[in-house]
Amino acid sequence: MTSDGKDVETYLARIRKTIEESEKLISQTELRIAETDRLLESQGLTREQVMAMRFSEAQLDAANEELRRRGMTPLEKWALKDAPEPKTVASYEEEYNSRDLGGGAGANDELEARQKKFSMFMKPFQI
């Protein structure tokens, strides 16, 4: 195998390793989300209900004191009553879909441009 072939194999091996690590991270994240959902369900709550909760500063201080006593991470200031509402998944999707992606291109145009660029990049590796 030529040195170029070894370089390509080394590069592809790094890509495969990155993909494998990413898949493990995604799997761990999905398990944590599922466990959180089960815990919330056992308490009769949903993620949306928890995200909508707002506390006074005294309530937040009391909750943080109890969390620290149990060796857990304290809540952040976003949970205060006068803090802005957290964004929902739908609002993030709406924001992404409404973005001007340069030159007035839509999301489909950007996807096509990325696919074309990737296709051109992979041409030397085609059999």
Order of alpha helices (4+ residues) and beta strands (2+ residues): alpha-alpha-alpha-alpha-alpha
